[in-house]
Amino acid sequence: MPASAVVPASHVVPAETVGSAGLWAVSLAVLVGLLVADFAVTRRPHEVSMREAAGWSVFYLALPVLFAFWLWMDYGSGPALEFTTGFVVEKSLSVDNLFVFMLLLSAFAVPWSVRQRVLLYGIVGALLLRGVFIAAGAAMLAAGTWAFLVFGVILFVSAVKVLHQALAGGVDEPDVARMRAVRLLRRLMPVTDQYRGAQLSVRENGRRALTPLAVVVVAVFATDMVFAVDSVPAVYGITEDPYLVFATNAFALLGLRALYFVLHAALAKLVHLNHGLAIILAFIGVKLVLHWAHGIWPAVPEIPTPASLAVIVTILAAVTFTSLRTRRRAAVQHPAGLDVQAPAPQD
């Protein structure tokens, strides 16, 4: 049965409006322009001040707000609400992505002056990988409604994995020496002992050698693959329009470079973040399975997008509140053992 035959009318977005060829072209051009601007900003290594990071963060948070308002004015409340809900989900998952980036940067002892460059490479890699997954997801949905069931199972498995990590005490610091991609890279080319600014490779002793920066970029790309598997099915649980799926991913990822420096110390305080993300992934998994079942048995209820947004925002607010309360209680009981601060910048 074609996917369009079972999609509720509220979810149908005509191809000639949202996701038209012209809109794709303009959006990709803007995305490339923003990435070029980011590369220009990070071309000269420097330590990022809180003022600079906050300014860029506000800019990248204002963009999706303006985009949602534009969708609302031109295409109605349906696409705008789906985009907003998808953006909240993707931003939440990207914060978890950012936490793993933080562990990788610490494990590699990346100098603070080039950390934003590494993050930018990671964002580009994530965008490329998610573009592939978005196209694959669209093809699966076009092939039949069974794709919703597949996506739901993927999200259930991801939710169990994330919850297991949360109950085990959070994400462990990655063992970069055992990463297959890193080991392969070191077999193919020599790696210098020290960082060389923002350079990925240098000529040393008459031959080309990689810098540790290239190795950490490869490690970040490897983690991007894992997060793309969770992220794309999650947002397809909110909207079936590939353009809106692309837009939510792009807007959520673009601001990560600056957000890292704003949230570096705060991330460690969100001790219940993964618990909340696990619940959100499982909730969207239920939503997808119900949507699939509704196409076969119309009596099966579906979860509307406004209700999804309310549930997701409530979960995020709850885990933020419980995380901060847990930190305050621990600080009262063990004031000397809970001094969580961002590491001092390295030269």
BELTA-V95286 format. One line per field, one symbol per residue. burial: I if it has 9 or more other ideal C-beta (glycine too) atoms within 8 Angstrom, else O. A space follows every 10 residues. Layout:
burial = ???
This chain:
burial = OOIOOIIOOO IOIOOOOIII OOIIOOIOOO IOOIIOOIIO OIOOIOOIOO OIIIIIIOII IOIIOOIIIO IIOOIOOIII IIIIIIIIII IIIIIIIIII IIIIIIIIOI IIIIIIIIII IIIIIIIOII IIIIIOIIOI IOOOIOIIII IIIIIIOIII OIIOIIOOOO OOOIOIOOIO IIIOIIOOIO IIOOIOOIOO IIOIOOOOII IIIIIIIIII IIIIIOIIII IIIIIIIIIO IIIIIIIIII IIIIIIIIII IIIIIOIOII OIIIIIIIII IIIIIIIIII IIIIIOOOOI OIOOIOOIIO IIIOIIOIII OIIIOIIOOI IOOOOOOIOO OOOOOOO
